[in-house]
Amino acid sequence: MTLSNQSYGIRYNTLKRYRLIMELYKSHKAEDIPDTVILRKYILPVYPISRTTFHTILCTPVNKEIAELEQIKAQQLTITF
């Protein structure tokens, strides 16, 4: 799979933002606090996202996708030299 520098950068930055949102979510998550409350009180003031986007972020394997992107980028760099 080949990626242009622009598409790589866009996806990489999106995943980094997802990681920050996940860290914020995990720092406030407790058994008795619903996800919607965490979204409304802690995430929305920092990252204005929709509830649908929030659930997309929760379902995304961020670390795995970042590792795959870095592997693809490394392969592209070795091919060009």
Secondary structure as GFF3:
##gff-version 3
##sequence-region A 1 81
A	DSSP	alpha_helix	5	28	.	.	.	ID=ss1
A	DSSP	alpha_helix	35	38	.	.	.	ID=ss2
A	DSSP	pi_helix	39	43	.	.	.	ID=ss3
A	DSSP	alpha_helix	51	59	.	.	.	ID=ss4
A	DSSP	alpha_helix	62	80	.	.	.	ID=ss5
###
